[in-house]
Amino acid sequence: MTASSLLAVKNLHVEFETYGGTVKAVRGVDFAVQRGEVLAIVGESGCGKSVTVQSLMGLIPMPPGKVTAGSATLDGVDLLTLNPKAMNQFRGKEMGMIFQDPMTSLNPTMTIGDQIAETLKVHRGLNSTEALSIAKDLLLKTRIPEAERRLQQYPFEFSGGMLQRAMIAQSLACSPSLLIADEPTTALDVTIQAQILDLLKELQAKDDMAIVLITHDLAVVARTAQHVCVMYAGQIVEQGGVDEIFYQSAHPYTVGLKLAMPTNVGDYNKTLNPIPGSPPDLFAPPTGCGYAARCPQAMQICHQQNPPLYPDQTNPGHASRCWLQDPKAPKVSALYQPNLIASDRS
């Protein structure tokens, strides 16, 4: 985390008050994003990925949600201190968001053109004619054919891939410096998924925009990101450059994710290795490492104390929240397999 970071999140804690008790959804998350960088946050469902970014955008319902600690500074402004009115001005203009399901995120009663134009009217003060002209250019920019005709159509008239492109166009309307993409390709087939990822990379490089990509698909991460944060049970358990995370994995959970991933490298008959057990109950998070109950390398201390993030002495920026990285820990065999995802790094 450097002074030049566009986005710096420090010690973020998010809780939800429910009838069953308090869910500690995010427990002390730290990460930073530089201008022009793609940071991927990965982990299984329920680990806190989406809650983390939604809290930055001011999109978690309060109550029951509540940010109980931490800061999130975007270009010098702490997002967590903004009141709703200030956040409305900031959101959409300085940071955009692509939601997981465009069918439920776009308004079915408004045309695509009006939905994109609305952002431009609110944040840039344009009139309808000017806003629709820019909306047309944005649809062309995201490679939607016959853009002028498409402006007058409703979401139900678009295919899934076109809807995702329309949402990208809406999120880019005011040229934000930060784009948050929350599983933007989950509902798409593989061909369209590749097109959307290539489009995001092209737009990001052209506008020097930072992207925070939320996903559980490691192939998407390998194709798109420069840096990765691996989340588990509301905490970041490993972070570093994409090659370090994939080829020098330091946390057993990261290794477990890789082993559970299909690959076309080596034996085609290879059996996938799912991670046994279930994530911990975040109503009462464990006092030790959240992954200890599922970890084949767990030691006694893993169940008793939560480990700090241990920096990699040979790779600055690579760190792992694992007692195996403590200098006093017993030596174990290499945790990673160098050729596991070689086919995805193209």
N, C-alpha and C positions, 0 to 999 in steps of 0.2 A: 504494500500500500504506500503510494508516494504522494507528494504534495501536488503533482501534476494530474492526479486521477480525476477523470470527469465525474465519476460516481464513487463515493467511499461510504461503505456501510460498516458500522462499528457496534459490536455487542448488542445486536438487535434481538429483543425478546418480544414475542407476541403470544397472548393467551386468549382463550375463549371461555366465558362463563356459561355453563350449561346446567341443566337440572341434575345431571350426574356428578357435577364437580367442575373443576378448572382444568381445561385441556391446555397444556404447555406446548403449543404447536411449533414455536421457533424458540430455540434456547441458546442465545449468544452467538449469532452469526456475524462473521466479518468477511468482507471481500471488497475488491476495488475493480473498477473498469476504466481503462484508458480510452481516449478518443481513437476511433477507427478500429477498435478491438471487438472481437466476438468472444464473450464469456459464456460458457455453457454451464448450467446447474443441472446435475443429473441425480437420479435416485428413484427408488420405487415409489408407487403411489402412497400418499400419506406421510411422506418424509418432511414436508414443509416447504417444498419448492415454490408452489403457487402462492401460498400464504405470504412468503417472504416478499415476492415482487408486488403482490396486491397491496401489501402494507405500505410499500414505497409510493404506490400510485394513489393511496388514500381510498382504496376500493373495498377494504374489509368492513363489514357492518359493525358499527360501534353504538351500543352493545349489539351482540354479545362479545365481539372482538375488542381487544385493547392492546396497544403497544405499551408495554410496561417498562422498557428500558432501551437505550441505544440511540444512535443518530444515523441519518442517511443524507449525506451532503452531495447535491448535484450542482456542480459548477459554482460552489460557494454558498449554496442555499440549503439549509437543513429542511428536508421535505417533511419531517415528522413534526415540525413546529408550526407548519402552515395551517391557518384556519380554513374551513371549507371553501370560502369565497376565493381566497388566494390560491388554494390548490386547484380550483376549477380553471383559473387563468393559467396556471402552470402546466396542468395536465392537458395534453393535446398539442400544446405549443412547444414546450421544452422537452417533453417526453411523450412518446406514442406507445400504444400497446396493440398487439395482434392477439386476439383471444383464440382459445382452443377450438371453439365451434362457431363458425360464422353464422350458421343458420339460427342460432339462438342469440347472437350478439348484434346482428343487424335488425333494424326495425322493419317488420314485414309490411307496415302500412305506408312506408315512404319509399320513393324511388331511390335507386343507387346514387343518382346525381344529386338529389336533395340531401342525402345523408353525408356525402363528401363535402358539398357546398356549405352545409351548416357549420362544420368545423372552421372553414375559411371565413364565414361571416362573423362568428363569435370571436375568433382570435386575431383576425387580420382586418376586420371591419369592412370587408368587401361587400358590394351589392350583389344581387342574384346573378346578373349577367356575367360579372367578372368572376364570381365564384364558380359558376358552371363551366366557364371557359377553362379555368385551371383544373377543375374536376375532370374535364375531357382529356386534358394533357396528362393528368395522373393515370387515367385508365390506359392511355397509350403507353405511358412509361412502364406500366406493369403488364404490358403485352396483351391487353384485352382488345380484340378486333372490333371494328365498327363501333368505336367508342361513343360517337354522337348518339347512335340509336340505343346503346346500352345505358346511357344516362337516364333514359326515360323508363327503363324497365325496373321491376320489383325483384327483391331477392329470390322469390320462388321461381323466377324465370332464368336464373343463373345455375350453372353446374357447381359442384363442390369446389373444383379448382378455380373457377371464375370468382366464386364468392370469396375465397381466400385472397385472391388478387385484389378484389374490390376493397377488402378490409385493409390490405397493405396500403392501397392507394389512400384510404381514409386516414390511416395512421401517419402517413408521410406528408399529409396536406400542408402542414406548417413547418416542414423541414426540421423535425426535432433533432436534438443532438444525441438523444438516447432512445432506442427502440427496444421495448420488451416484447419478446415473442414467446407466448405461453403455449407450448406444444402446437406450433402452427401447422404441422403436417400430419397430425394423428389421424384425421378422418379421410386422408387422401390416399389414392393408390400409389404404388411405387414410382411410376412414371411422372405423375403430377407432383409428387413429393420432391423428386429430383429437380424439376423445373422451378418449384417455389424456392428451394434452397439456393439454387444458382441465381435466381432473381434477387434474393435477399443479399447474397454476397456481392452481386454487381452494384446494387443500389448503395450498399454500405461503403464499398470502395470508392464510388463516385462522389459521395457526399461526406466522406470521413466521419460517418456516423458510428456510434458505439451500439452494440447489440447485446442484450442479455437473453440468451436462449434457454428456455425451460424445456427439458425433454427427459424421457427415460430410454431413448433409443441411442445406443452407443455408436451405431453406424452414422447417424445424423451428426453426432458430436465430432467423430473422426473426419467427416467431410467438411465441416463448417467452422469449428471453433479454433481459437489460438490458446485459450486458457480454460480450465475446467475446475469446478467445485463439485465434489461428491458429497451429497447430503444423506444423512441417516438419522432418524428419530429427532428431527428438529435441529441438528447440528451439522456443521461441515466437518467431515471426517478425513478428507484429503483434498488438497488443492495444488495446482501447478500447471505447467504447460501441457498441451495435449499429448505430446510424445512421452513426457514423464509419467503422466497418469496411465497411459496405455502400456508402455514398455518398461517402466520402472515402478510399478504399483507398489505402494508401501503399506497399504491398509488391507486387511483380509476381506473387507466388504467390497472394495473395488475389484479385487481378484474374483470374488464370488459373482459379481455382475458380469465380468468378462467370461467366466466359465459357463454362465447360463445363456450366453449369446450364441446364436447359430453362426457358423463360419464356413467359407468354402476353401479354407486352407487345410491341407492334409487329408485325413481320412473322412470321407463323406458319410461313413457309418458311425461317426463319433456320437456317443450319447451325451445329451446336454446334462449339465449338473446344476439343478435348481438349488437355491439356498434353502436349507431346511429351517423349520420353525416359522415364527411370526415376529413382526416388529414389536417393540415394547409398548406397553400401555402408557400413553402420554398424560393420562389422568394422574399417574404416579410414576414418573420417570425413574429408572434405576439410578442408584447412587454411583454405580460404577460406569463402565463403558456401555453404551446403549446396545452395542452389537455382541456383547460378551456371551449371551445365552445361545447365540447361533454360530459363534466363531470356533472353528476347529483348532485355533492356536491359542485359545483363551487360557490365561494364567489366573492364579488366585487373586492378584491385585486388580485384575480386570473387572472382577465382580464387586470390588470394594471401593475403588476410586476412579473417577472419570479422568482420563489422561489429558494432558495439555497437547497443543499442536506442536509436534517436534519438527523443527526445520531440517531439511536435507542439507548436510554439510557440503555436498559436492554440487548441488543444483539449487542456487538461490531462487526463492519463490515457490519451491516444492516443499510441502509440509504435510504431516500425517498425524491424526489424533489417535495414536496407538502406542501402548506400552511396549510393543516389540521394538520400537525405535529408540527406547531409552538405552543409554550406554550400558546400564547394568543388566539389561534383558539377555536371556540366553540366545545364542545364535541359532537362527532357523534357516532352512534352505530357501533359495530365492523364491519370492512370492509370485513372480510374473512369468509369462510365457512370451518371449520376444516376437514370435510370428503369429500371435493369436488373431490380430486384426489387420495384418499386412495388406490384405486385399481391399480394405476400406480407406486406406490412406492414399488416395489418388488425387 
